[in-house]
Structure formats: structure tokens, C-alpha cells
């Protein structure tokens, strides 16, 4: 069994990010003793030691949400771009889907587009004019539970975001500041960057025994070499976020953490044997989510259930802009 369901007071869903980033609260969970500590994220260096390796996901969220109207009727339309198929063709999730049959013409972000096809999974193929700067017309997509407009779109990007391609931020990384990263480096903490472009499948409800819709990931040869060396030397590999965790576990074998370039649909659930990750930095997740299923696998049902009950009692902030956990 896994702890997946809980009732969260609506007011605990964080609508705005902490300011500064590293002033969010930090719950520290000790798997060996079951102890729970309450700190702030800027206290994280005190729990790390020289030689630890911190693994960060450097994906950058695309401005993939476009709003507009249906040509002729003026009805509201919204699209979330999923994949550039080339020659002005984009695969997208659209709403209201029932009112957008093949052949419908729409205006999105000031650009004309035609619904050129419908995929079996319900997504649409949208055809824009050749050479149109489609992403320049879009906005960074926020999760649907965040209803407060974001004043600065960069607050839904990590300070180390480099590679465009994600549809959501690796939210555990949102707590880091350049100053905190400098402090960690001075303490002898090694940082390694990997890339997993987060897709909409990450928000699908958990179903044990299933794979996730595939997402594209990369671990460079240099990163793989550093990670394999650290593991052989018995140093801790600390994954920042469930996305980094999934990619590391996808690439890990009994002998090494290999270079990786390709798609992964790995779903981590209780019973998974962790080969790469020694500790985990992660946010507080949605009920019945695959992220919460992974955390169950990492620290066990009893501890995570106690931690979430404690977080609700002490009014921690939840989800993407919420507070954080460090599980060691």
C-alpha cells in the first residue's frame, strides 16, 4: 500500500512563490529514525557534507500556453503546445476541444492557426503560418491550481534553467538562489546538471504498475562520469526533485549511472530499488499523484503519511510554489 490520498485545506495551496526563494520552509525527514525537523530552505547547507553531489534539472519552461478566440464566433480558445512537428505544425492540447473540429480556424496570441488534425489521444494538430514565431506569442503555463497571476514569469523558472523544452517547472529547484548555490560550492558540495523536460503526463493520477507518458531526458557523459565516480566512492547523490530522481534511476545500472539521451516513461512506485539516489529534495505533492507515489517508494508509507499530517497541522504551503522537504 502507498499513502496517496489526503484532504488539504484550500488555503494551503500556495498561490505565490516565497520571497526570497530560499525563505520557504523546509521539513527534514530522517528515514533511519523517523525524526522530523522544521527549518527553512536556507538551512539546507547544514544538512549537506563535503563531497555530496546535488543533481539539478536544468530544463526551462516553454511559453507554451496561447490564448485567443475562434475565428468568426469570437469564442474563447486556449492551447497548450506539446511538440513542434515542423513546418508550422504543432501538437497541442486545446479547449474547448468539442468546439474545435478539424478545419476550424482560430486566432492564438495574435497568430492565425487551423486545426489540421485530431490525434487518438484527443490532442490536436495546429497549423500556423510558415515561419511564425509561435512561442513568442505564448505565456509560461502555470498549473491550474495557481489562480493568482504571476507578476514575474521568471519566478516559475529555476535560477539555473538553461534548456528550453519543459511544460512545467522542476519545482523543488525553485527554492535555490545564486547565493545559496555559491555557499554550497564553497562547502565542497558538487553540483551536476541533468535535463528532463516535464510534460503533461507528470500530472496524471497515479496508477501503480503503469508507465508514464514519455518525457525527453539527457545526462551528458561528463555528468554520468561524475555521478558514477561519486557512487563508487560512497558519496551521497542528492536528487533535487522527482524529475531528477526518475531520470537518474532510468539511467542507473548496478555498475554505473550511464550517459542518457532519449525518452523515459519510468514510473517509480513502492518496491522500486533505488540504485542512484541517496537523498531527495522535493515539494509537497498533489493527492494521488505519481510524484507522491515516488516519495512513498523512497521513504515509506508511514513516514510520509506522518510528514504530510504534520505539514497540514503546521500549515506548510503546498504544491508548485509551496514549501519543501529534504528526505535523507
HELIX and SHEET records of a PDB file:
HELIX    1   1 UNK A   10  UNK A   12  5                                   3    
HELIX    2   2 UNK A   21  UNK A   23  5                                   3    
HELIX    3   3 UNK A   41  UNK A   47  5                                   7    
HELIX    4   4 UNK A   97  UNK A   99  5                                   3    
HELIX    5   5 UNK A  135  UNK A  137  5                                   3    
HELIX    6   6 UNK A  153  UNK A  156  5                                   4    
HELIX    7   7 UNK A  171  UNK A  175  5                                   5    
HELIX    8   8 UNK A  178  UNK A  186  1                                   9    
HELIX    9   9 UNK A  200  UNK A  203  5                                   4    
HELIX   10  10 UNK A  221  UNK A  232  1                                  12    
HELIX   11  11 UNK A  242  UNK A  251  1                                  10    
HELIX   12  12 UNK A  290  UNK A  299  1                                  10    
HELIX   13  13 UNK A  301  UNK A  313  1                                  13    
SHEET    1   A 9 UNK A  36  UNK A  40  0                                        
SHEET    2   A 9 UNK A  25  UNK A  29 -1                                        
SHEET    3   A 9 UNK A 324  UNK A 327  1                                        
SHEET    4   A 9 UNK A 279  UNK A 283 -1                                        
SHEET    5   A 9 UNK A 237  UNK A 240  1                                        
SHEET    6   A 9 UNK A  53  UNK A  57  1                                        
SHEET    7   A 9 UNK A 190  UNK A 196  1                                        
SHEET    8   A 9 UNK A 215  UNK A 219 -1                                        
SHEET    9   A 9 UNK A 260  UNK A 264 -1                                        
SHEET    1   B 2 UNK A  59  UNK A  61  0                                        
SHEET    2   B 2 UNK A 163  UNK A 166  1                                        
SHEET    1   C 7 UNK A  65  UNK A  70  0                                        
SHEET    2   C 7 UNK A  76  UNK A  86 -1                                        
SHEET    3   C 7 UNK A  89  UNK A  95 -1                                        
SHEET    4   C 7 UNK A 124  UNK A 128 -1                                        
SHEET    5   C 7 UNK A 111  UNK A 118 -1                                        
SHEET    6   C 7 UNK A 105  UNK A 108 -1                                        
SHEET    7   C 7 UNK A  65  UNK A  70 -1                                        
END                                                                             
